Amino acid sequence: MKALAERRARITRVREVQHLHAIGEAAAAEGKVVQLEGNAARLAALRMSLTLAPGITTGAGLGNAGEMGLRLDTVRHGLTDAIGAAKAVATARLKDRRDADIRRESAERLETRAVAELQQMIEERMMANIRHRSRKETPDG
């Protein structure tokens, strides 16, 4: 019985480590999503900041600004797929974290139950020994 309690305690420790690892993975995936969204927002802001100075403008300057805007838009739209993939990974990692949490809680309940059963068994043995001794010690028999 003691081996069962020790094994369940070991399983609980493993599940705790797995849960902590899943938390780290989920946080990293969410951080990646935030980073990509921030990059897309910065590209959009940079695109909006491409304005021409008032006054006379050359065709080359206008062409350069247009080409730069087109490149920024292309890169920003290219990030859309990366953001979608990162969100899918983050969702999967969140599910993994929840599953690890459920397994950890289950292992904790099993460990608690095993310890309680072990304590109950020890108490029953002690009570059996006490009753057994009291019968032997009586001289009337």
Disulfide bonds with the S-S distance in Angstrom:
none
